[in-house]
Amino acid sequence: MSKRIPKDLASAIEKCWPGGEVDQFDDEESYFHEISASLERDLRTIRGTSLQWQTSEDYAAVRRDDWDDDWEHEPPLERDWQSYRVFFLAPDGAEFHYENEPGDSAELGDFDVDEDVDLGEDEDDEEEAGYEPFCPVEGWIGCSVAISLAAPFALIGFDELARDQDGNSIEPDVDSCAYAVKAGKWGGDGEHGGTILDEKSIRKMEKLRAKIADIVAKHGIQVLDPSTLDQPVPGLAPGEVVFLEKLVRVRDAFFFRGP
């Protein structure tokens, strides 16, 4: 193990992967299932916040084999297997919630127009031209906590949840969470969904992050130090099926995906 990795963390990684290979595992055997209900309950007790989203236990989407060929749209792709679960909490207050109506700029909705075709004057002509009306977006700014199923470790960072009326969404995940953890603030500039967080709002987010950290610690889960996240783990390699680069970092040892 690298000398830069704290001894307790290095020991935890070695205990988690004694064979030196990070691979997919039977998540039904994870310690997490014994504490998940009480952890969720405690997160919901944080005053002035709402648990807006969490990874579904049945996070696999509809399988293509079960899809009716007569249905209008293509079936969603199956989601990747994940070695973690994510909870997303947003503080109450208008500054942490936004709605973009038609005509506003947003991340999930936009005009899709074939530039070689003139827009028609009625709806039928617009559809032929490849025009798709803007779909309103609703979103929340808050904190997400990613809990590893492989070992009792967590990441906590500022994050975002956004949905539109067509069912498209931006969901909190370990990548955006890890980015915010390393950046030390929300998205690097505090602006999301057309909303700019002032210093007072950012302090609220930081207090929420601290409360989440206290709760996960109560359940025996250690929050990873941001300075360790991208440190390489010598002697640790990815398994054949997991979606990891050859150089395995500390966060990769606990947070990864597979087929």
GIPE-V513247 format. One line per field, one symbol per residue. burial: 1 if it has 16 or more other ideal C-beta (glycine too) atoms within 10 Angstrom, else 0. A space follows every 50 residues. Layout:
burial = ???
//
This chain:
burial = 00001100110110011000011110000101001100100110010011 11111000000000000000000000000011111111111000011101 00000111100000000000000001001010011111111111111111 11111111111111000001111101110110000110010110001000 10011001101110110010111101011010100101000101000111 111111110
//
